[in-house]
Amino acid sequence: MSTLITIDLDALTANYRYCRDRLAPGNCAAVVKADAYGLGIARIAITLHHAGCRHFFTATHREGIVLRGLLPEAEIFVFEGVTEQSADAIAEHSLVPVLITPGQVAAWTCRARDLGNPLPAVIDIDTGMTRLGFGERELRQLLDQAADLEWLDLRYVMTHLASADERGSNMVREQLQRFDRLRRLLPPAPTSIGNSAGALLGPASAGDMARIGLALFGGNPFLDDQHPAEPVLRIQTRILQLREISEPTPVGYGATYTAAAGSRLATVGTGYADGYPWSLGNRGIAVIGGHRVPVVGRVSMDLITLDVTGLPDAVVQPGCLVDLIGPDISLEEVAQRAGTINYEILTRLSQRARRRYLGGPT
């Protein structure tokens, strides 16, 4: 196994504390869905809890159940809400569903009546994402059944901003205005508005409890480069073979690149099965001993070829480490070159890659 993913838990802690301090006196919740954005839920969640985080969000109730096993006392919210099939499990594991439809409210309040006491919940208002949550029509439909709300322990009213990564977006202002109008139709409750980008724009777009994901893991939530997060992730691989090219030679599937005579190529043991995007064929950059070198030819399932012509022999030998993401090649640059976003690079990381954690609680 050649791919090594290194996760800096001390950097994770520093990023959490930076966000927490920026958001004070509001709460800073951690979004740890998708196996903590591919970095490993167990070590990530425990580190964040040790740093003081007490509120967590998962995408599904199954993720929430896993997290409950790690953090018995945390408050865990579930974005997908609740169904008749998941209601028992959510209640049993003390999870808090984010209710997104009148049907979900009915399922959760039915469970509450069966238990004889209100159950905790969040209500999600769709203010412009057009994805999940109550639009104005559904919200008024819910209010027509106001008796059901007596069975909810309403922890927060939330929304999700569609364009917070664009500083100064008019859509953010419009969504905040819509949210402020619609949430007043509900019983009074604290608010949860911002994800990483929305929260770091300022208090108005953060709410009483922000939901921070990407910024914790060292990613830049904005479209510009003005975010001081400490890098958490490093991805390295090893050189498996070197090849001296004596005449023009095609490289890789489809022969999309021809190495010139006098070139030197290095094949490394990482590919798209490890999460390195196929789209980086002939577009990617790796770093060896501080030298940036191009990916040549297509990315294979398990292998990448690099042009290492002119690099010193001391840094180009079988077994030498190569950075695919690291100090000299950022997560954002890799995503840009691949034609995607930093979120996708993180969440596509393969479980077959070896993970190493640095620092963190002892």
N, C-alpha and C positions, 0 to 999 in steps of 0.2 A: 504494500500500500504506500504510494508515493505522496499523496496529497496530505498536507498537514494544515489544519485550521487552528490558529492560536487565538484565544479569547482572553483579553486583558480585563480581569474582573475589577482591578483597582481603577481602571479608566471608566468602566461601567459605573462604579460607585461615584466617581468624580462627576460624571455626566448627570447622574440622578441628583446629586446635591446641588449642582449648578441650576438645574431646572426647578428643584424644590425651592431654592432661595429666590429665584426670579419670580416664582408664582406666589410666594408668601404674601398675605396670610392664607391664600387658597391652598387646597390640597393638591398633591401631585400623585396621580394614579399611574401605575405602570401597565402598559398593554403588552401582554406576553403571549399572544396568540401565535399559531403556527410554530410551535416549539421555540417560543421566544425569538421569533424572526430567524429561525434556523440555527440559533446559537446554543440551544440546549436548555430546556425549561428548568431542570432541576438546579443546576448551578446558578443560573441567572436569577431565578426567583428567590432562592435562599440568600444570595448576595444582596439583592435589592431589599429584602426584608431586614437583613442585618444592617443595612444603611439607613433604615427608618421607614421604608415604604410599607404601608398597611392596606392599600387599595390596589386591586389588580383587575384587569379585564382579559377575558378570553373570548374567542369567537364562538365556541360551542360548549354545550354542557359537559361533553366528554373531556374536553380540555380542562374545564373547571373542576371536574372530579379528580383528575390527575393533580392539579394544583392544590386542591384541598388536602390531598395526601401529603403534600410537602409543607403546607402552611396551614396548620389547623385553626389558627386564630385570625387569619387575614379576612378581609371583606372582598369577595370575589364576585364580579359581575359578568354576565354572559350576554354577548351582543345578539345572538340569534333568538333570544327570548325563550319562550316556553311553549310546548305543545302538550296535548293530552298524554302523549307517549312519554314525554320527558319530565312532566310535572312532579311525579313522585321522586325521581332521582334528584332533581334540583332542590326540592324541599329537604330530602334526606341529608344532602351534603351541604345544606345551608348556603346555597348559591343565590345570587340576586339576579333575576332575569331582567333584561332590557325589553320591555313590552313594546311591540311594534304594530299591532293590529287590534281591533276590538275583539277578535276571536281569541287572541292571546290573553287579553285582560279577562275574558270570560273563563278561560281554562284555569288561570291562576287564582281568580277569586272563587271559583268552584272548589279548588283545592283548599283555599283558606277557610271557606265555610265548613268543609269536611273536618278540618282540624279545630275549628272553633275560635280562630284568632287571625287577625290580619297578617299578611305575609309581605316581606320587603320586595320592592320593585322599583324600577326606573321606567319612566315613560319617555319614548324617543319621538320627537317632533321633526318631521321632514320639512325643512325650510328652503330647500333648493337643490339638494343632492339628488333627489328623485331616485332613491335606492331603497332604504328601509325607513320605517317610522310612520307616524300619523300625519297625513296632510290635514288641511283645515276641515275638509268634509268629514274625514274619519274621526277627527278629534271631536267635532260637534256631535257626531253619531254616538261617540263614547259618552259624552256628557248627557245625552238624552237618557242614558242608563246610569245616572249618577249614583244610584244606590250601590252599584258594584264597587265604586271607588272607596266606600267605607271599609272594604276588605283588603285595601292596599295600604301598606306602610310605605308611603312614597318617599324614597330616599333622595332621588334627584329627578329633575326633568332635563333631558339632554337634546342636543342636536349635533349635526356634523357639518362642518364648513367645506364647501366644494373647491374653493380657490384660495385658501389661506397661504399656499406656497408662493403666491404672487403678492408681494408686498404692495399695499395700497390698492388692492382689488376692490372695485365698487361692489362686487357680488358679496363680499364679506359684510359690508355695511348693510346691504339689503337683507341678508339672511339674519343678521343680528336684530334688525328692526322687526322682521317677521316673527322671529323667535320670541322677542320681548312681548309682542302683542298676543301671540297664541298661548304662551305659557301662563299668562294671567287668567286664562279660562279655567285652569286647573287649580286644585288646592295649592297653597303656598308650599314651595319646596326649594332646596338649593339647586343650583344649575351646574351642568357639565357641558361645556361647549367645545373647547379647543382640543385638537390633536396636537402633535408636536409643533407644527407650524402655527396653527391658530393660537395656541397657548403662548408661544414666545413672541407673538405680535404685541401682546399687552393684556392687561386685566380684563378689558371689555370682551375680548374674544377668547378668554380662558375659561371664565365662569368660576364657580366656587370649587370645582374639582376638574382639573384638566386631565386628559388622557394621553400620556406621553409614551410613544413607542420608538420610532426611528431615532429620535435625538438621544435616547438612552444608549443606543447601540452604535453610536459614533457616526450616524448618517446625517447628512445635511437635509433638513426638511424643506428648504427653500430652493427656488430656482436659481438664486444667485449663490455666491460662495461665502456669504457673510454669516457664518455660524461657527462658534468656537468649540464645538464638541471634540473631545479627545477620541482618537481612533481606538476602537475596541477590537476590531477584526484584523487578522493578518492571514493570508492564504499563501502557502508555499508549496512547492513541488521539487522533485529531484531530477537531475539529468540522468537519463538512462543510457543514452548512446550519443556519441559524436561521429560526424561523418564529414570527410573532406571531399569537396566536389571538384572534379578535374575537368568536367565538360558540362555544358548546359543540361540540367536534369530536372524533370518534373517532380513535384512534391505533393504527396497526399492524394486523397480521393478526388477524382475529377480533373487532376492535373491543372488546378487553377493557378498554380505558381510555378515558375521555372527558376531554379537556382542557377546563378551565373558561375562560370568556371572560376575557381579560386575561392568560392564561398566555403564557409564552415557552418554546419547545421547541428543543432542539439535537439534531441527528442526527449521530452519530459513526460512524466507519468501522471498526467491529469487530462481529463477530457470532459465532454458534456455530461457524462454519467456522474461526474463529481460536482456538477453545477456550473462549470465554466461554459459560457454561452457559445453555441455553435456559430452564432452570427459574428463572433470575433475572428473567424478565419480570415487571414490577410488584413485584419484591422486591429487586432489586439496588440498590446505592449506588455512585455515582462521586464523584470529588472534583475540583473545578475551582478553582484558585487558593485552596486551603484550605477551600473551601465544599463540604459534602456535599450531593449532589443525587440524587433518586430516578430509577431506571429506570422509564419508563412505557410501557405496551404490551408486546407480546411482543418477545423477542429474535429478530431475523431472522438469516439466514445470514451477512450481511455488515454489518448495521447495528443500532444501538441508539438509542433515543430517550430523552432526558433532559429533565426539567422544570427549567429554569434560571431560572424566574421570580424576579425581584428581584436577580439577581446583577449585579455591576458590568460595564458594557460592556467594560472593559479586560481582563477575563478570559474574556469570552464573545464571541468573534469567530471566524469561519471560520479554521481553521488552528491555533487554540489547542489546547494539549495538555490531556488529561483523564486522570486516574489511575483505572485500574480495579483495580489492586493497587499499593499504594505506601505512603508514610509514614503516610498518614491512613486507609488502608483495607487491613487486613492480609489475608494469604492465608487465615488461619483464619476471619476474618469473612465473606469471600466464600464459602468452602466451607460455612459454617454457613447462610448465607442461601440457598445453592443446594440445601441438603439433602443434601450429600455430604461428602467428607473432603478435606483439603488434598492428599493424595497424588494424588487424581483430578484436581484442578484443574491440578497441575503436569504430569502425564503426558498431559493432553489438549491441551497447547499446540500450536498448528498450526505446521507448517514454513513456511507462507506468510508468517507474521509476520516482520518484520525483527528480527534480534537484534544487540544492541550489547553488547560486553564492556568493563567498566571495570577497570583495574588488572591484577593478575596478573603472572606472570613476563615479563620482557622478553628 
